[in-house]
């Protein structure tokens, strides 16, 4: 397509003060840009919709036959590079995977107990001030999300060789080189610090609604994101590749309580307990190409001119039955999970957590993503190092700072080479 002759798009490096006016302006510009390529918005969307519908039908057939579309991959398979071509093909098709036996079950259970000892020794429950995050606070059970970042179990998992092996495997599913540039180092992770979840037996939890985390209105309104999703808006939609990292590692999200300063190839968590598939587990729409549907859907005529299908600033990107029923028809929950397994999903994928009443067994996880070293993550690592040294909550999260004076917090002397590289302390 003759992209050089297409009209430019308006940009808002920071959130616009007049959201409705900015939405109307960018939607008009996007439509004109698509039409200047010789195709209509409806034609472009139809290409995406037909592709997505085929994937949805495939997933529903698996579900109706009693199967689960989530790939389950043994850690020993990942550890052998001879398997990577076959496994990457499977991973790219579904955009998610369970890594079975990522850590020995006994190790994961010991980490779980270590976290309990850490929070109890430091009187977390006596000092707990309630959810500092409105979104995660909506789950209902209290506390479920612990704002803890620097325990020995969390840091041991983040800097372990087994974690580095899996993160490298996941990162190599992406195109880290394109447009003549190297966008990230697939073999070096930035040790993005996140929280833990501990949901006890008998808990009632409202779960989390289906949503996405790669950004909000900035996905349409900032230059780097317009470049990242260029093929959706320049008439070359067939070339859109959800695994191309181009421009995604040099921009940032609009500021907000739900933002992520880092680029994550995959979001993920490591299980610290066994969990049955029907006990309030993670759900995804295992179609990585669905982001194209989500980005183009607001441009259709049935969406009000000042609306982006519910996407706004300072909240998560919603997805649901009102605007995306085709996608929601493919929602798929996890299979049974064992302590030591890890769970991963493409950073653009729709996901949520199912509700549960009177949960059977524990539901405990450490949130650890794959966040490869890149300009965006190197910049965030500066603030991570400061938070690590002080025992603070990282800047992407509510400023609760429970661990500042806690005993037995992980120290810099305990970092190995992977940990030091991940924090940017060495090259």
C-alpha positions as CSV (number, residue, x, y, z in Angstrom):
1,X,0.0,0.0,0.0
2,X,1.2,3.6,-0.7
3,X,1.6,4.5,2.9
4,X,3.8,7.5,2.2
5,X,0.9,9.3,0.6
6,X,-1.6,8.7,3.5
7,X,-2.7,11.6,5.6
8,X,-1.1,12.1,9.0
9,X,-2.8,11.3,12.2
10,X,-3.4,13.7,15.1
11,X,-1.4,12.9,18.3
12,X,-1.7,13.6,22.0
13,X,1.6,12.9,23.8
14,X,-0.3,13.4,27.1
15,X,-4.0,12.7,27.8
16,X,-6.2,15.3,26.1
17,X,-8.3,17.5,28.3
18,X,-11.3,17.2,26.0
19,X,-11.6,13.5,25.7
20,X,-14.8,13.5,23.6
21,X,-13.4,16.0,21.2
22,X,-10.1,14.2,20.8
23,X,-11.9,10.8,20.2
24,X,-14.0,12.4,17.5
25,X,-10.9,13.9,15.9
26,X,-8.8,10.8,15.9
27,X,-11.7,8.6,14.7
28,X,-12.3,10.9,11.7
29,X,-8.6,10.9,10.9
30,X,-8.3,7.1,11.2
31,X,-11.2,6.6,8.9
32,X,-9.8,9.1,6.3
33,X,-6.4,7.4,6.5
34,X,-7.9,3.9,5.8
35,X,-10.1,5.3,3.0
36,X,-7.1,7.0,1.4
37,X,-5.5,3.6,1.0
38,X,-8.4,2.7,-1.3
39,X,-10.3,0.5,1.2
40,X,-13.2,1.3,3.5
41,X,-13.2,0.8,7.3
42,X,-15.8,-1.9,6.8
43,X,-13.7,-3.7,4.3
44,X,-10.7,-3.7,6.6
45,X,-12.7,-4.8,9.6
46,X,-14.3,-7.6,7.6
47,X,-10.8,-9.0,6.9
48,X,-10.1,-9.1,10.6
49,X,-13.6,-10.3,11.6
50,X,-13.4,-13.3,9.2
51,X,-10.0,-14.3,10.5
52,X,-11.1,-14.0,14.1
53,X,-14.4,-15.9,13.5
54,X,-12.4,-18.9,12.2
55,X,-10.3,-18.9,15.4
56,X,-13.4,-18.6,17.5
57,X,-15.0,-21.6,15.8
58,X,-11.8,-23.6,16.2
59,X,-11.7,-22.8,20.0
60,X,-15.4,-23.6,20.5
61,X,-15.0,-27.0,18.8
62,X,-12.2,-27.8,21.2
63,X,-14.3,-26.8,24.1
64,X,-17.4,-28.7,22.9
65,X,-15.3,-31.9,22.6
66,X,-14.3,-31.6,26.2
67,X,-10.8,-30.2,25.5
68,X,-9.1,-27.0,26.6
69,X,-7.5,-24.6,24.1
70,X,-4.8,-23.6,26.5
71,X,-1.5,-25.3,25.5
72,X,0.2,-27.2,28.3
73,X,3.9,-27.4,27.8
74,X,6.4,-29.3,30.1
75,X,9.3,-27.3,31.4
76,X,11.7,-30.0,30.2
77,X,10.4,-29.4,26.7
78,X,11.1,-25.7,27.0
79,X,14.6,-26.4,28.4
80,X,15.6,-28.1,25.1
81,X,16.0,-25.6,22.3
82,X,15.4,-28.4,19.8
83,X,11.7,-28.2,20.7
84,X,11.4,-24.4,20.3
85,X,10.3,-24.2,16.7
86,X,7.4,-26.5,17.3
87,X,6.4,-25.0,20.6
88,X,6.6,-21.4,19.2
89,X,4.2,-22.3,16.5
90,X,1.7,-23.5,19.1
91,X,2.3,-20.5,21.3
92,X,1.8,-18.0,18.5
93,X,-1.5,-19.6,17.6
94,X,-3.0,-19.4,21.0
95,X,-1.0,-16.6,22.6
96,X,-1.0,-18.3,26.0
97,X,0.4,-21.4,27.7
98,X,0.8,-23.3,31.0
99,X,4.4,-24.3,31.7
100,X,3.9,-27.5,33.7
101,X,6.6,-28.2,36.3
102,X,8.3,-24.8,35.8
103,X,9.4,-25.2,39.4
104,X,9.4,-28.3,41.5
105,X,6.1,-28.5,43.5
106,X,7.9,-28.7,46.8
107,X,9.9,-25.5,46.0
108,X,6.7,-23.6,45.2
109,X,5.0,-24.8,48.4
110,X,8.0,-23.8,50.4
111,X,7.9,-20.3,48.7
112,X,4.3,-20.0,49.7
113,X,5.1,-20.8,53.3
114,X,8.0,-18.4,53.1
115,X,5.7,-15.6,52.1
116,X,3.3,-16.4,55.0
117,X,6.3,-16.3,57.4
118,X,7.5,-13.0,55.9
119,X,4.1,-11.2,56.2
120,X,3.3,-12.6,59.6
121,X,6.7,-11.9,61.2
122,X,6.3,-8.3,60.0
123,X,2.7,-7.9,61.2
124,X,1.2,-7.3,57.8
125,X,-2.3,-8.2,58.8
126,X,-2.3,-6.0,61.9
127,X,-1.2,-3.1,59.7
128,X,-3.1,-3.8,56.6
129,X,-5.0,-0.6,55.5
130,X,-7.2,-2.2,52.9
131,X,-6.9,-2.3,49.1
132,X,-4.8,0.5,47.7
133,X,-6.0,-0.3,44.1
134,X,-9.7,0.2,43.3
135,X,-9.5,-2.4,40.4
136,X,-8.0,-5.2,42.4
137,X,-9.9,-4.1,45.5
138,X,-13.1,-5.1,43.6
139,X,-12.4,-8.8,43.9
140,X,-14.2,-8.8,47.3
141,X,-12.1,-11.1,49.5
142,X,-9.8,-9.2,51.9
143,X,-6.9,-9.2,51.5
144,X,-6.5,-11.1,48.3
145,X,-3.9,-9.1,46.5
146,X,-0.9,-8.5,48.9
147,X,1.1,-5.4,48.1
148,X,4.3,-7.2,48.8
149,X,7.3,-7.1,46.3
150,X,10.6,-7.8,47.9
151,X,10.3,-11.1,49.8
152,X,13.0,-13.7,49.3
153,X,10.6,-16.2,47.5
154,X,9.5,-13.5,45.0
155,X,13.1,-12.5,44.2
156,X,14.4,-16.0,44.2
157,X,11.8,-16.9,41.5
158,X,12.4,-13.7,39.5
159,X,16.2,-14.3,39.2
160,X,16.2,-18.1,38.9
161,X,17.7,-19.9,36.0
162,X,14.5,-21.7,35.4
163,X,12.6,-18.4,35.1
164,X,15.2,-17.0,32.8
165,X,14.9,-20.1,30.6
166,X,11.1,-19.7,30.3
167,X,11.2,-16.0,29.7
168,X,13.8,-16.3,27.0
169,X,11.6,-19.0,25.3
170,X,8.6,-16.7,25.5
171,X,10.4,-13.6,24.3
172,X,11.7,-15.5,21.2
173,X,8.2,-16.1,20.1
174,X,8.2,-12.4,19.2
175,X,9.9,-10.6,16.4
176,X,12.5,-8.6,18.4
177,X,14.0,-7.3,15.2
178,X,11.9,-5.5,12.5
179,X,11.8,-2.3,10.6
180,X,15.7,-2.4,10.6
181,X,15.9,-2.2,14.4
182,X,16.5,-4.4,17.4
183,X,13.6,-3.6,19.7
184,X,14.5,-5.7,22.8
185,X,17.0,-8.3,24.0
186,X,15.1,-11.6,24.3
187,X,17.6,-13.2,26.6
188,X,17.6,-10.5,29.3
189,X,14.6,-9.8,31.5
190,X,14.1,-6.6,33.5
191,X,12.8,-8.3,36.6
192,X,9.5,-6.3,36.7
193,X,8.3,-6.4,40.3
194,X,4.7,-7.2,41.0
195,X,2.5,-8.4,43.8
196,X,1.2,-11.7,45.2
197,X,-2.3,-13.2,45.5
198,X,-3.4,-15.4,48.3
199,X,-7.0,-16.5,48.2
200,X,-7.9,-18.8,51.1
201,X,-10.3,-21.8,51.2
202,X,-13.9,-20.8,51.7
203,X,-13.4,-17.4,50.1
204,X,-16.0,-15.7,48.0
205,X,-14.5,-13.6,45.3
206,X,-16.2,-11.5,42.6
207,X,-13.3,-12.1,40.2
208,X,-12.1,-9.5,37.7
209,X,-14.0,-8.5,34.6
210,X,-12.5,-9.2,31.2
211,X,-10.1,-6.5,30.1
212,X,-6.7,-5.8,28.5
213,X,-3.6,-4.1,29.9
214,X,-1.5,-2.7,27.0
215,X,-2.9,0.9,27.4
216,X,-6.0,2.9,26.9
217,X,-6.7,5.8,24.6
218,X,-2.9,6.2,24.1
219,X,-3.2,3.1,21.8
220,X,-4.9,5.4,19.2
221,X,-3.6,8.8,20.2
222,X,0.2,8.6,20.6
223,X,2.8,8.4,17.8
224,X,4.6,5.2,18.9
225,X,1.3,3.3,19.3
226,X,0.1,4.6,15.9
227,X,3.3,3.2,14.5
228,X,2.9,-0.1,16.3
229,X,-0.5,-0.6,14.9
230,X,0.3,1.0,11.6
231,X,-1.0,-1.9,9.4
232,X,-4.5,-1.6,10.9
233,X,-4.8,2.0,9.7
234,X,-2.9,2.2,6.4
235,X,-4.8,-0.3,4.3
236,X,-2.4,-3.2,4.8
237,X,-4.3,-5.0,7.6
238,X,-3.2,-8.4,6.3
239,X,0.3,-7.6,7.3
240,X,-0.6,-6.9,11.0
241,X,1.4,-9.2,13.2
242,X,0.6,-9.3,17.0
243,X,4.1,-10.7,17.5
244,X,6.0,-7.8,16.0
245,X,7.6,-5.6,18.7
246,X,8.2,-2.6,16.4
247,X,7.8,0.7,18.3
248,X,6.2,-1.0,21.3
249,X,9.4,-0.8,23.4
250,X,10.0,3.0,23.1
251,X,6.7,4.5,24.2
252,X,4.7,4.7,27.4
253,X,1.1,4.4,28.5
254,X,-0.9,7.4,29.6
255,X,-0.4,7.9,33.4
256,X,-3.0,6.3,35.5
257,X,-3.7,3.9,38.4
258,X,-3.8,0.9,36.0
259,X,-0.8,1.8,33.8
260,X,2.2,-0.4,33.2
261,X,5.5,1.5,32.6
262,X,7.2,-1.7,31.2
263,X,6.8,-3.5,28.0
264,X,5.8,-7.1,28.7
265,X,5.8,-9.7,26.0
266,X,3.8,-11.9,28.2
267,X,1.9,-11.3,31.5
268,X,2.3,-14.2,33.8
269,X,2.1,-15.8,37.3
270,X,3.7,-18.7,39.1
271,X,1.4,-21.0,41.1
272,X,2.1,-21.4,44.8
273,X,-0.8,-23.8,45.3
274,X,-2.8,-26.4,43.4
275,X,-5.9,-24.9,41.8
276,X,-8.8,-26.6,40.1
277,X,-10.1,-25.2,36.9
278,X,-13.5,-24.4,38.4
279,X,-12.2,-22.4,41.4
280,X,-12.0,-18.8,40.2
281,X,-9.2,-19.2,37.7
282,X,-7.8,-17.0,35.0
283,X,-9.7,-16.8,31.7
284,X,-8.5,-15.5,28.4
285,X,-9.7,-15.1,24.8
286,X,-6.8,-17.2,23.3
287,X,-6.6,-15.3,20.0
288,X,-3.6,-12.9,19.9
289,X,-4.9,-11.4,16.6
290,X,-8.0,-10.2,18.5
291,X,-6.2,-6.9,19.2
292,X,-6.8,-5.9,15.6
293,X,-10.6,-6.4,16.1
294,X,-10.5,-4.4,19.3
295,X,-8.6,-1.5,17.7
296,X,-10.8,-1.2,14.6
297,X,-14.2,-1.9,16.3
298,X,-14.7,1.7,17.6
299,X,-14.5,3.0,14.0
300,X,-17.7,1.3,12.9
301,X,-20.9,3.3,12.5
302,X,-22.8,1.8,15.5
303,X,-20.3,3.3,18.0
304,X,-21.0,6.8,19.2
305,X,-18.6,9.4,17.7
306,X,-17.2,10.4,21.1
307,X,-16.7,6.8,22.4
308,X,-14.1,4.1,21.9
309,X,-16.2,1.1,23.0
310,X,-15.8,2.1,26.6
311,X,-12.1,2.7,26.6
312,X,-11.1,5.8,28.6
313,X,-8.1,7.1,30.5
314,X,-7.1,6.0,34.1
315,X,-8.9,2.7,33.9
316,X,-8.3,-0.7,32.2
317,X,-9.2,-1.3,28.6
318,X,-12.6,-3.1,28.9
319,X,-13.8,-5.9,26.7
320,X,-17.2,-7.6,26.9
321,X,-20.4,-8.7,25.3
322,X,-21.7,-5.2,24.4
323,X,-19.1,-4.4,21.8
324,X,-17.2,-7.6,21.2
325,X,-19.6,-10.6,21.5
326,X,-17.7,-12.6,18.8
327,X,-14.5,-12.5,21.0
328,X,-16.3,-13.2,24.2
329,X,-17.6,-16.4,22.7
330,X,-14.1,-17.8,22.8
331,X,-13.4,-17.1,26.5
332,X,-11.5,-20.0,28.0
333,X,-10.5,-20.8,31.5
334,X,-7.3,-22.5,32.7
335,X,-7.0,-26.3,33.1
336,X,-6.1,-27.6,36.5
337,X,-3.0,-26.0,37.8
338,X,-0.3,-27.5,40.2
339,X,2.0,-25.6,42.5
340,X,5.1,-24.8,40.6
341,X,3.3,-24.4,37.2
342,X,3.5,-21.0,35.5
343,X,0.8,-19.4,33.4
344,X,1.5,-16.9,30.6
345,X,-0.6,-14.8,28.2
346,X,0.3,-12.4,25.4
347,X,0.3,-8.8,26.7
348,X,-2.5,-7.7,24.4
349,X,-4.9,-10.6,25.2
350,X,-8.3,-10.2,26.8
351,X,-8.3,-11.8,30.2
352,X,-10.1,-11.8,33.5
353,X,-10.6,-13.9,36.6
354,X,-13.7,-16.0,37.1
355,X,-15.8,-15.5,40.3
356,X,-15.9,-18.2,43.0
357,X,-18.1,-19.0,46.0
358,X,-16.7,-21.0,48.9
359,X,-13.4,-21.7,47.2
360,X,-12.1,-25.2,47.6
361,X,-8.4,-25.1,48.4
362,X,-6.0,-22.2,48.2
363,X,-5.5,-19.9,45.2
364,X,-2.0,-18.5,45.6
365,X,0.2,-17.0,42.9
366,X,3.3,-14.7,42.4
367,X,2.8,-12.3,39.5
368,X,6.0,-12.5,37.4
369,X,5.8,-11.4,33.7
370,X,8.3,-11.6,30.8
371,X,9.6,-8.1,30.4
372,X,12.7,-8.1,28.2
373,X,15.4,-5.5,28.4
374,X,14.6,-2.6,26.1
375,X,14.7,1.2,26.2
376,X,11.3,1.4,27.9
377,X,12.2,-1.2,30.6
378,X,15.6,0.2,31.1
379,X,14.0,3.6,31.9
380,X,11.6,2.0,34.4
381,X,14.4,0.0,36.0
382,X,15.8,3.2,37.5
383,X,12.8,3.6,39.7
384,X,12.7,-0.1,40.4
385,X,16.2,0.0,41.8
386,X,15.3,2.9,44.1
387,X,12.2,1.0,45.3
388,X,14.2,-2.2,45.9
389,X,16.8,-0.3,47.9
390,X,14.2,1.4,50.1
391,X,11.7,-1.4,50.4
392,X,9.1,0.8,48.6
393,X,6.2,-0.1,46.4
394,X,7.3,0.3,42.8
395,X,6.0,3.4,41.1
396,X,3.5,1.5,38.9
397,X,1.6,0.5,42.0
398,X,-0.2,2.3,44.9
399,X,2.3,4.0,47.2
400,X,1.7,1.7,50.2
401,X,5.3,1.0,51.1
402,X,4.6,-1.8,53.7
403,X,8.1,-3.3,53.4
404,X,10.3,-0.3,54.2
405,X,11.2,-1.5,57.7
406,X,10.5,-5.2,57.4
407,X,12.9,-7.8,58.6
408,X,14.2,-10.5,56.2
409,X,13.6,-8.4,53.1
410,X,15.7,-9.5,50.1
411,X,19.0,-7.6,49.9
412,X,21.3,-6.5,47.1
413,X,24.0,-8.8,48.4
414,X,21.6,-11.8,47.5
415,X,21.3,-10.8,43.9
416,X,22.9,-13.2,41.4
417,X,24.1,-12.2,37.9
418,X,20.6,-12.5,36.4
419,X,19.2,-10.3,39.2
420,X,21.8,-7.6,38.8
421,X,21.4,-7.5,35.0
422,X,17.6,-7.4,35.4
423,X,17.8,-4.4,37.7
424,X,20.3,-2.7,35.4
425,X,23.1,-2.8,38.0
426,X,25.4,-4.4,35.4
427,X,25.3,-4.7,31.6
